[in-house]
Each structure stands twice: as C-alpha cells, then as structure tokens.
Amino acid sequence: MSNPHFWEELRSQKWSGNLSMAAGKIRLDVNPKNYRDVLAFLEKSRAILLTMAGTDERPINGNFGVYTVFYFPDAKEILEIALSIEEEELRYPSATPIFASAHWLEREIRDMLGIIPDGHPDLRRLAVHPDWPEGLFPLRKDFVTGTKVPRVEGQIDFCTVEGEGIYQIPVGPIHAGIIEPGHFRFYAFGEDVINLQAQLFYTHRGIEKEAEGKHFSNVMLIAERICGACSVSHALAYAQAVESLTQAEIPERAKVLRTILSEMERLYNHIGDIGNMCAGIGFALGISRGAILKEKIMRQNMNLFGHRYLRGTIIPGGVKKDLPEQDLCSWLDDTEAELKQLTDLILSSNGLLERMQTTGVLHYEDAWALGAVGPAARAAGLDRDLRRDLPYAAYQELSMRVPLQQDGDVYCRLLQRIEECGVTFDLLRQALNILPQGELSAEITELPPYQTALGWTESARGANVHWIMSGENNTIYRYMVRSASHCNWPVLPLCVPGNIVPDFPLINKSFELCYACLDR
C-alpha cells in the first residue's frame, strides 16, 4: 500500500471491519449501520466514487450485497466497501447525502434488486418505468430471463415547476433520425429555460442479466456490444476485470496494441463529436468535413484490424488481432493535418463561437459533486483521467499530457476535444515507437468462484467501469457496467437552465452522451 498512514488510520476506526487485498483492490467489509461513518471518513479523504453494485447472494449465503468502489488518484489505489444485507431487512444507509454521485446508482439498485437506500433524497423510479409492476426485480436470481412482464397503468413523475407564464415543452422520447429514445421535459418562460428533466432507460436490454451464468469468455461478445462507439473501451474494461481475478501476465505487445486500439477509437469519436457539435448550430460545412474525416479513420480501422468499430480485437488475456506492417506515422501526420484544417474552419467562424461561448456552463463544483467524467469534466477544470490516475494497458510507459479548460461551456468542450485529439496523435506515435515483438495473449482458463473484481478504461466520453463477481465453473455471477454516459447524463440538466430553448441541441451535442450505455 503506497499510503500506509491512511490505511492505518482506516483500520483504527471503531467502525472499521475486515480489511483485505485481492484482485488488485483493497476490500473493507463493513456492518451496514457503520456505512455512513465510513463514507464520511472517505469524503474527508477526497476519495472518488467509481461505481456501486447490488447483488443477490441468497444462493451463496442467504443475503443480498451492496458494493461501493472508490479510488484515490494520488495513491493509485482502489477501495471496495462490502455490505451484507439480510433478506428480511433489504435496507442500508444511503450514500447519496455524502456522495451525490451515488444518486443514480442507488436508484438503479433499488429498481433492479429492491434494496432500499434509507435517506436517499429522490427514490423515484429510474431504470424501470412507472408501468413496471411493483415488487418485481429483474436482477434477482429468482427472476427468470425471458419472463413476459404484464404492464400496469403509470405516469412518469416529473417535478413540476409552477409560476405565471411558465409552460412545459415535452421533447421525445422519439426523435428525428435514428438515435435511441429519451424524453426531455422543459419548463420555460418565453424562450428561457427554467428547468430541464430527462427520462431515459426506454430500451433497457438486460445485458447484465444476460451475462449471468455464462462462461467468462462468452460475456466478451456482450461487453463489446454495450455501445457501438465504445466497443474497445467496454471490451477492455471487462477483460481487465477478468484478468485481475487471475493475476494473468498480459504480454507487452498486447498491452501496447490495446493502447493503440483505445486511442484509435478515441480519435474517430472525438473527430465525429467535433463535427456533430456543428450540427447543433447548423454549420453544414463543419458537419460534412467532420463526417468525412471520421469515415476515413473508421476505414483505416477496417484496414488495420478488420472492423470499423474495432470489435473482435480484445480478448481476456490480450488481443486477438495483430497490427500489420504499415507506415502508420505518415497516415497520422496526414490525418492530423486534415483535422487542423477542420478546426481552423470552425474556430474562424465568429457566429459559431458566439453561440458556443457562455452557453451550457458546467461549473467545477457541480462537476466534482456529481462525479462528471471525460472531456465534459476536464472542460470544467476537473483534472481526472483514468489513463493517468489508474494507468492500464501501456499508458504507464507513455508520456501523457492531460489538457484542461476552465469555463465549462460548449466552447470549452469543443476546445477540450480538439486538444485531446492532439494528445491522442502523440500517444499513438509513442506507442508505435515502443511496440515490441512478442505474443498477443496469455491463456486464462480458471476463475476463482465468488470473487469480485474491477476493470476500467478512459473512453472518449470518460470513465467506463466494469464490476464483476465470478461464479462457479468459470462463469459470471454478477456483471455491473457503469459507463461514462451513466456518470454524465445526470449532469446535463444542470447546464441548460439560464439558456434559451434553441441552445439545447448544441448543449446536448457538446456532451455527446450515449443512450445505449444506459440501456444495458
């Protein structure tokens, strides 16, 4: 442990439970009645919440479980708090009053498992909608996959805003184009937005339930299909969770190839997002130029690895596909030059900049409190990046700069992506220079049963965290995915009040959040 004084102080607390280390993380088993004391201690220590997972462990020990995972960037360490909850109780003290970033996680645990967080400020339904029957919890072990669920009458419970001249604007859940459904409820006075609420989770796919009982190698097919645009990020996070259970030694060539794959995915996403931000304003030339450049990168993905979205490249233990011998450095130079032409075009438009500056501001304090991640957080001055804070793959071998902005508006989110593209070009060149010869993967055959593990990546949108509990016979007992969009969707509604209704498409595009990453 790199900070022994902290862990000694933690052990010395009267409420401290059994402290152990396994699967690359430190675990603290805590009595639920002492949970709030632990959280208060961690909040003072500036711990950052990574994820929470609920489990139905009745077939194992007769109880339910709640696991809360934190990390300490300076120490590069992870702490998992484990609560065992009796079936007759099904309650635990809510973490949300201390860590506001837990509020969606706890609501989802309540919806999916029926474990109630006492003291949570808002226990309206989240992942299941009001037409879902009471007392039916999809992630309990006695809920059979494929069950036909009868629907009931129910209305979405929005918090109303009243006042003379205030009216509602419902948008969605069905939108123009082919994006997934999501409902946005605006309360406005004239064109000025007073309040925005979002109802999401319309097309929940049951991915976590589908993974249960499957061999760990087969779950990879599910993991890399959580989101099309973050296929590598999700696949790698899952693979690393599996690997941490086995302490497998990943070949050095595979580590560098994983880094290259991750940055190629980031590059086409960032460039696509830069072009899409132009769509929020109607700047057609920027839209088309961004789409053309993104398409060129995706064709290069196909050329190098056999898939535009880089699926089928990551496996537990390493990578499945090698990098062919090509002059990629020249291609990187040409692509970077073309990106500069695009960004110069965008940044030279005064009308564009006027729409972006001071629009959709995310304040640093809100970003910190709600656990914002990725370019949106860094554009607000929040200095977080898992590639540096909890390095994985070959990132520890590379020199990496983490750019930051300060004002947190749409313009800063544009600049952040532009600067991060520059970082990605640099990382790709470094990775190509250090790419060693060697094996592509290590064999993984056995998982210890009923152990928890964590894998993470920094996707183009931010931190993706995959938490697993292994089962018997090398299966997955429980699989929980917290994507970057899961972190940032609760942040978006805070950035819209004070702006005008026509600015919402621009603000929304500047976050570029994913519906599929919620509907897992």
N, C-alpha and C positions, 0 to 999 in steps of 0.2 A: 504494500500500500504506500503510495507516494506521499500521503499526508497523515502520518501516524498519530499526530496530536488530535486531529479531527476525529479519527476513529476511536481513540482512547476516550475522548470526551463523550462520544456517542455511547460507547459501552458503559460509561459511568452513570448514565442517566437512570433514575429509578424505574422508568418505564421501559428501558431497553430490553429487548428479547435476545434470542439466539442469533449471533452474527456469524455468518459463514461465507465462504467464497467458492463459487462453482460457475462453470460456463462463462468465464470472463467477466463476471459481475459479483458484487457483494450483496448478500441477501440478509435481510433482517426480518425475522418472524416476530410479529407484534400482536398483542392482545387488542382486539378492536376498541376496547374502552380507552386504550392509550394512544390510539392512532392520531388524534388531533395534537397531542403533545409532541409526537414525532414530527408531524408536519410543521408545527410552529418552529421547532428546532431547525429543520431543513430550510424553512423560509428565511430564517435569520442567516443561514449559511449560504444563501444565494444559490441554492440548488435549482435546477431547471427540470420541469416535468417533461418527460419524454412520452409516456403513454400510461394507460391503465387498461387492465383486462379483468373481466369477470369469468369465473369458471364454475361449472357444475361438476364437483368432485365426489358426488354421492356414491358412484360405483367404486371409488377408491377408498374413501374414508368416511362417507356419510355426510359430508359437509359441502358447502359452497366456498369459493375463494375469491378474493379481490387482490390484485397485484398492482402496485403503483411503482413506476420506474422513474428514477431521477438520474441526472448526470451532473458532473462537476467539471466544467470546461478546463479550469486551471490544472486540476489533478488528472484529467482524462480518465475518470473513473465513473462507474455506474453502480447505483444502489437500487435494489428491488425490495420494496416493503410488501410482505406477505401477510394477509389477514385470512384466518379460517373462520367461517361464519356458519353457525348451526342452522339446519333447515327450519327449525321452529322459530328462529329469530329473523333471519333474512334482512337484517338492517346493520348499518355501520355508520359512523360519523362522516358526514360529507367533507371532502377535501376542498370543495369549491370556495367556501368562505376564506380560505387561506391561499389556495392556488386557483385563481379564476380560470386558468387554462384547463382545469378539470371539468368544467361545467357540462360540455357536450359529452365527454367520455362517461361521466356518471349517469347522465340521462340515457345514454345508449345501453349501459349495463342494466339499468332499471327496465328498459323496454325489452331487452333480449333475454334477461335472466330473472327479472323480478326481484333483484336485490336493491333495497331502497336506501339511498344516501340521506340519512337524517340531517336536517338543517340545510339542504340544498335550496337555493332561493327560487328555483323555477323548475318544477318537475312536470311541466307539460310534455306530452309525447314528442319524440324526435324521430327515431328511426322507423317506428311503426306509426301509422296514421290513425286518426280517430275512428275509422271504420274497421279497425282490427279488434277482435273480441278481447275483453278483459280476462286476465288470468291465463293467457296463452303465451308462452315464452319460447321463441324459436331456437334459442341456443341451449335450452335444457336438454339433457340426454334422452328424456322420455318424449321429446317432440320428434316425430318421425319425418325425415326428409321426404318431400312429395305430398305431404298432407294437404288436402283441399280444405282451406280455411273459409268458413262462412263469414261473410261480411255483415256488419251491423251499421245502423244509422250513426252518423257522427259528423261534426263540423270542426274545421281547423280553428283552434282557439288563438286568435290574434289578440295582442294587447292593443286596445283601442286608444286612439288619440282624439280628443274632442275639443271643440272651440269654434267660434264663429268664423266662417269662411274656410275651414279645413275640410278637405274632401279626400276620398280614397281613390287610388288608381291601382287596380289589380292587373298584374302582368304575368302571363303564363298560367299554368305550367307548360303549355305547348307554345313553342317559339318558332319564328321563321328559321328556315334552314334545317339542319339535321342534328342539332345539339340535343342532348338529353333534357328531360323536363325538370323544371324548377319554377316555383311560384314566388313572385315578389309583390309585396303589398306596400305601396307608397301612401303616406299621409302627407298631403301638400297644401300649401297656402299659395294660390296662384301657381307659379312655376317653382316656387321654393319648396324643397323637400324638408319636412319637419321630422319625419321618422320613416325608417325602412325596416321591414321584417321579411325574412326569407323562410319559405317552407320547402325543404328539399327531401331527399330519400324517396322519390317516387318510383324508382325502378330497382329497388334492392334485390340483388341477385342471389343472396345466400351463399356467397363464396366461402366465408369462414365455416359455415355449417358443412358445405360440400367437402371441405378438406378433412373433416374429422373421420378418422378410421382408415384413411388412405395411407399407402406407403409413402414415406417422405419424398422419394424421388418422383412420384406421380403428382405430388402437390405443386411441383415446379410449373407444370402446364397451367395450373390455376393462377399461380402467383404472377406469371409474366403476362397474364391477360386481365389483370385487375384494371389496367388503364393502357390503352394503346400507345399513348405518347410517353409513358414512363415505364416501358416494358423492361428495360435493363435495370432501372433503379429498383423496381419491385422484385424482380428475379434475384438480383444481387443481395438485397436485404434478406430475403428468405433463405438464400443459400448460406449466407454468413451466420444466420441463426442456427441452421442445422450444423454447420461446421463447428460452431462454438461448443455444441454438445459433445462433439467427438474429439475436439482439440486437434483436428486434422491439420497437417502442414501443407499449405497450398503452394504449389511450385511458383518460383519467382516469375517465370514467363507468364503464367496465368494471372498473377497479381497485376502485372503491367498491362496485359491485354484487357483485363477488367476495367482498368483506369481509362484506357483508350476508348473502350465501348461506352463507358459512362459519359465521357466528355463529348463523344460524337453525338450521343443522344441529347446532351445539354445544348450543343451547338445548334442542331436543327430546331429544337424547341425555342430557344431564345430568339433566333432569327425569325421564326414563324410568329412569335409573340410581338416582336418589333413591328412586323408588317400588320398584324392584327390590330395593334393599337391605332394604326392609321385608319382602320375601318370604323373605329369609334367616333371619328371625326368626318369620315367621308373623303379621305385623301387617297383617291384611287391609284395614283401613281406609286405611292408608298406601299399600298396593299399588293399590287401586282409584282413590284420588284422584290418585295419580301417573300411572296409565294414562289417566285421563280428561283430565288436563291435557296430557299428551304428545300424545294424539289431537287435541286442539284445535289444537295448534301444527302438527301434520302436515296438518291440513285447511287451515290458513292457508297452508302451503307450496303445497298444491294450488291454492288460490285465487289466490295471487300468481304462481306460476311453472309451474303445470300439472303438478306431480308431487309426491307426498307425500314422497318421498326426494330430491327436487331433482335428479333425473337429467335429462340433456339440457340443462343450463344452462351448463356450462363448455365452451369450445372453445379449442384453441390460437389465441392471438391476442386472446382476450377472453371475452365471454359471448354466448350465443345468444338469451337471453330477457331482456326489459327488465322493470323494476318498474312495475306500473300505478299510476296516481294514486289513492292511498287514504290515509286518516288512520291511518297505522300507529302513530303515537305514542300515540293513545288505546288501541289494541289492546295495545301494550307495557305501558301503565300497568295495564290490567285483568289481563293475564297475570301481571305481577309481583305484583300484589295477591293473586291466586289462589295463586301459588307460596308467598307468605308464610303464607297460611292452612295450606298443606300442611306447610311446615317447622315452623311453630309447633306443629302437631299432633304431629309426630314428636318434636321436642325437648322436649315437655312430658311424654313418657312415660318415667318413671323406669326401668321394666323394660327398655325398649328401650335406653336409654343404658347401663344396667348390662351388657347383653350386648355392646355395642359398645366400651366403653372398656377399654383394655389388651388387646384381642383383635386377633390378627393383626398384630402390630407389624412394620413395615418400618423398620429402623434406617437412619439417614442414611448411615453408612459403606457399608452394603450397597447402598443406592440409588445412591450415587456409583460404587462399583466395578463394578456390573453395568449401569450406564447406564440406570437406570429413567427413565421419562418421564411427562409428563402429570400429572393430578391425584394419582396414586399417589406420584409423586416429590415433588411440591410439598407433599403432606400429611406427608412425612417431612422437610421443611425444605430440600429440594434446589431451589434457585432457578433453574429452567430453563423457558423458554417461547419457542418459535421466533418467535412473533408479535412479541416484543420483541427477542430476541437476533439473529435474522436476518430482519428485517421484510420482508414481501411484501405483495402487493395494495396496500391503502391503509392498512395498520397504522401506517406511519411518520407518517402525517398525524393519527393519533388519540392521545389521551392514555389510556394504559392502565396500570392497576394490576395487579400480579401478587401475589395473596394467597398466603400460606404458612401451614402449620401446623408443629408441631414433633414431636409424639409418634409419628406414623406408624401409628396404629392405625385400626381400622374407623371409629371416631367421627371421627377427623381426616379420613378420606377422605370421609365424609358432609359435614362442615363445608366441606371444600375445594370440593366440587361446589356447595354452596349459595352460597358466596361467589363462585365463578366465574360462576354464573348472574347475580349482581348486576353483575359486570364486563361480561358479555355484553349485558345490558339497556342499560348505559351506552354500550358501543361501538356498538350498533345505533342509539341516539338520535344519537350523534355522526355516524355515517355518513350517516344520513338528512339531517342538517343540512348536510353538506358535499357531498351528491350533486350533481355538476354536470350540465349538459346536454352532449350530445356523442355520438360514435359508440360502438357496442357492441364493435367488434372491429377489429383490424388484420389485413391479409391476410398469411398465411405460405404461401409456395409452394415454397421451396427449403431443404433442409438440407445443410450440407457433409458429405461422407461420412467415416465412420470417426473421428468426434469424440465425446468423452464429455461428458456434461452431467448436471446435478443439479437436481431440483426438490423442494421441501419444503413442508409445512404443519404446523400445530399442530391436530390433530383433537381431538375430545372426549376421546379416550383418550391423546393425546400426539403425539409427532413421527412423521409419515409422511414417508419419504424415498424418492424415485423416482430411480434412476440409469439412464441410457440411453447406448448407443453407437449412433450413426447408421450406416446402411449406404448402399449406392448407390441412386440413383433415389428418394431421399426416403423410404427405408424404415428400419425399426428393426432393427439388427443384434443388439443385446442389450438386454434390459429386466430390471432388478432392482428389486424392491419390498421395502423394509423398513418394516413398519408399526409403530405404537406397541405393538400386542399382541406382535409379534415381540420387542420390547425387554423387555416386562414379564412374559411368560409364564415366563422363567427365574427371575424374582424371586419369584413367588407361592409356590413350595415352601419358600422360606426363612422365610415368615411363618406357617407352620402348626405346626411343632414347638413344643411347650410349651403348645398349646391342646388342647381336647378335640375328639373327632371330630364331635360335633354343631355345632361352631362353623365347620366347613369351608364349608358353604353360604353362611354370612354373609361369611366372609373372601373367598371366591371372588366373590360378588356385589359386594363393595366394590371389587374391581379391575375387574370388568365387562370381561373380556378377550374377544377375538373369535377364534373358531376359523377363520373364513373368511379372515382376514387372514394366517394361517399357511399355509393350504391353497391357496395361489395357484399 
